[in-house]
Amino acid sequence: MASTPRTIPRDSASSSLRASIPWISIAWFGALLAACYAPVLTRLVRNWIDDPDMGHAFFVPVIAGYIAWQRRDEILACPLRSSPWGLLVVAFGALQLYVATLGAELFLARTAFIVSLAGVVLYLGGWRSLRLLAFPLFLLCFMVPIPAILYNQVTFPLQLIASRVAEVSLSLLGLPVLREGNVIELPSQTLNVVEACSGIRSLLSLSFLSLVYAYFFDKKIWMRAALLLATIPIAIAANASRVTLTGILSEYQPELAEGFFHSAEGWVIFMVALVMLVVVHRLIDWGYRTLRGKG
């Protein structure tokens, strides 16, 4: 007599999969990471508070954790298979932290935490889990400030671009303007496009938001890279518009070029940049669908 195959209820299967999660190992490795990287992470959070360029960093671990939580069913769909290569990655992260501590290199020390975290995921869950969590792990890179040497190499060219575009725009509007480097001379006052006005702040925030936006609103993986690249001209255009607007307003009321009004102007321009990002996404998606339809 043939036996009838038994159907396992979905709730029971889900419970058995959750029971297979190595909670003790996760807690153990989590405690070790917290103990080893506590000084690094503490200084990192202080940096977020003190550095206006890193205002977005507070949201990075929250959003990355939410995305990882969303993928929990995919991770649990197959049994977790530990990979010994994960321990090698953790060891590499520890070595990176040691070298960074000896050389007082903050960037290496902070990224060593992300490397070690990836190693823990690989060791406990295997390559499949690491592949599923690769995107939220990559997002964590945006909570680490870029190295000072790279920051200085990026900000000054951005200052010059913003100054040059503002000079041309003000001239087209009929305002007499003279530019020397990142200093703009107007009839009523002098505008100095400093590092804070270089656009690096909006570029970092827009880069992070572009990846998050593409993840939630578009299923195409390549769209994330496309929008990430699009943030560069968008941030430059938005910041140049801010400098131009500041120059125009300062000709009528000089107090609008500083203080609260200047900060509020920056927020408005950033919101405009977000709208531009959405528009660019729609245009790219429309072009992609058009080409597919013709093909």
N, C-alpha and C positions, 0 to 999 in steps of 0.2 A: 504494500500500500504506500503510495507516494506521500511524502510529508509536505504539508503546506508551509511555504516560507513565512517566517514571522516578520511582521512589520514593526520596526522599532519606532515608537513615537518620537516626534521631532523634539519635544521638550526633554525626553530622556537622553537623546543623542547629544543635545546641547549641554545638558548637565554633565554627561560623561566627558565631553570635550573640555569643559571648564574644570572638571576635576583633575584632568591630566596636566593642567598648567602647573609648572613647578613654582608654586607661590613661595616656598621657603627659600629656594635659590634666588628668586627675584628679590625678595626682601634682603637676603644676605648680600648680594651684589649691589643693591641699591644703597644699603648702609655703608658698604666699603667705598662706593663712589662719593657719597656725601661726606664721609670722613676725610678722604684723600683730597677732594676738591673744594672743601668748605672755604678755605681762605681765598681761593681763586674766585669762586662764585660770589662770595661776599663783596670782594672788591669790584667784581663785574656789576653787581646791582648798584653799588655806590656810583659807579661810572655812569650808569643809566640816569641816575638822579641828577648828577652834576653836568652831564653833557647834553645840551639841547638837541644835538644831532641824533641822539639815541632814544628819543622819546617813544619810538615805535617798538623798542626792544621789550618793553613790559608785556606786549601782546604776543610776542613771538612764541615763548614756551606754551602759552595758553592755547593758541591756535594750533600749534604743532601737536600738542597733546590731544586736542579735540579730533584732529584728523586721524591720529593713531587710534583713538578710541572708536572712530567710525569704521575702521578696518578690522576690528576685533573678530568679526564673524569670518572674514576671509582668512585670517591667521589661524582661527580655530577649525577651519574646514578640513585641514589635514593634521595628523599628529605632529607635534613639535619634535624636531630631530636636532639634537645638540651637535654643534660642530666644534672640534678642538681648535680650528683656526681662529675662533673667537678669542681664545686666550692669548694667542699671538698678537692679535690686534690690540687687546687690552694692555699687553706688555709693551707694545710700541707706543701706545698712548702714555703709559707711565714713563717710558724713556723720554718721550717728547716733553712731558711735564718737568722731568729732572733737568734736561738741557735748558729749558726755558727758565727754570728757577735759577740755575747757575748764571745765565746770561741776562737775567732780569728782563725777559722778553714776554710781555703780557699777551700778545696775540697768540704765540705758540702755546702758552700755558692755558689759555681759554679754549682754544680749539682742541687741545689735548683731551678735554672733557668730552667733547662730541665724538672724538675718535674712540675713547674708552667706552662711551655709551653704545656706539655701533658695535664694538667688540662684544659687549655683554649681550646685545640682541642676537648677534651671530652665534655666540656660544650656547645660549639658552634655547633659541628658536630655530637655528639653522639658516641656510641661505635663503630659503623662501620667505621667512619672516623678515630677514634683513631687506630683501627686495621689496616687500610690501611696505616697510617702514622707511624706505630710502628717502622718500619725499619729505615727510615730517622731520627726519634727521637733517636733511639738507637745509630746511627752513631755519633750524637752530643756528646756522652760520650767521644769520642776520641779526642775532642778538649779540654778536661779538663786534666791537668797533674795528674798523680797518686799521692796519698798522700806520703809525705816524708818518713813516717815510712815503708810503703810498698815498696817504691823505694829502700830504703837502704837494705831491706830484699831480694830484687830480684837482685840488681846489683852485690853485692859481690859474691854470688854463680856463677853468670855468668862470673865474672872476673876469678874465680878459674877454671871454666870449660874451658874457652878460653886458659888460661895459661897452663893447663894440656894437652889439645889437641895439642897446639903448641909445647910443650916440646916433646911429643911423635913423632910428625911429623918431627921436626928438628933432632931428634935422628935417625929416620929412613933414613933421607937424609944424614946422616954421619956428621952432625955438632955437635961439643961438646956443651952441654947445661946443665945448672944446674938451677933448679927452686926451689924457696922458696916462697910459697904462690902465690901471683900474680906477683912476680918479677922473670924475666928470665935472667940468667947470660950467656952471650955469650963471646967468646974470645975477640971481639973488643969492646963491650959495654954492658950496662945493659938495658933491656927493662922492663918498668913498665906498666903493664896492668891496667890502671886507669879506673875510672867509665865511661869516655867517650868511652873507648875501650871495655866496658863490653858486648856490643851488645844490650843494652836496647833501644838505639835509633832506630836501624834497626828493633827490635822486635815490637816497637810501630807503626812505619810506615808500616811495613809489615802486621801487624794485621789489620790495617785500609784498606790497599789496597787489602788484601785478600777478605774482605767482599764486597768491591766495585766491584772487579773483578768477584766474584761469582755471584753478582746480575746482572751484565750486560752480562755475557757470559755463565750462566748456570741457568736454571729455577728451578732446584731442591733446595728446601729450606735447606735440610740437608747438601748440598755441602758447604754452607757458614760456618757451624760449623766445617766441616771436614777440610777445607782450613785454618780456623782460628787456629785450633789445629796444623796443619802442619807448620804454621809459626814459632812455637817454635823450633823444630829441625833445620829448615832451617836457622833461624837467628843465632842459636848457631854455626852451621857448617860454615856459611858465615863469622862470626866474628872470629872464630878460624882460618879460612883460611887467614883472613887479618893479624892476629898476626903472623902466620907462614910466610907469604910472607914478612912481615916487617922484621922479623928476618933474612930471607935469603938475602934480599936486603941490609940490614944494614951491612952484612959481606963483601959486595963488595964496597958499597958506603954508609957510615953512614948517610950522609945528606938526603938520601932517606927515612929515618925513621921518619922524622919530616917535618913540614912546608907544602908547597903546595903539594909536592909529596905524603905525607901521607894522606892529605885530598882527593886528586884525587884518590888515591888507595881505600879509603873508598867508593867513589861514584861508582867506577868500581865493587867492591865487592857487593854493594847493587844492582846494575843492574843484576849481576849474580844471586843474591838471587831472584830477580823478575822472571828471566828465570826459576829458579828451581821451583818457585811457579806454573808457567804455566805448567811445565813438570809434577809436582805432580798432578795437576788437570787433565791433560790428562790421566795419569795412573789410577787415581781413577775412572774417567769416563769410561775408557776402561774396567776396572775390573767390574764395575757395569753393563755395557752393556753385557759383557760376561756372567755374572751370570744370568742376565735376559734372555739371549738367551738360556742358558742351562735349565732354569726353564720352 
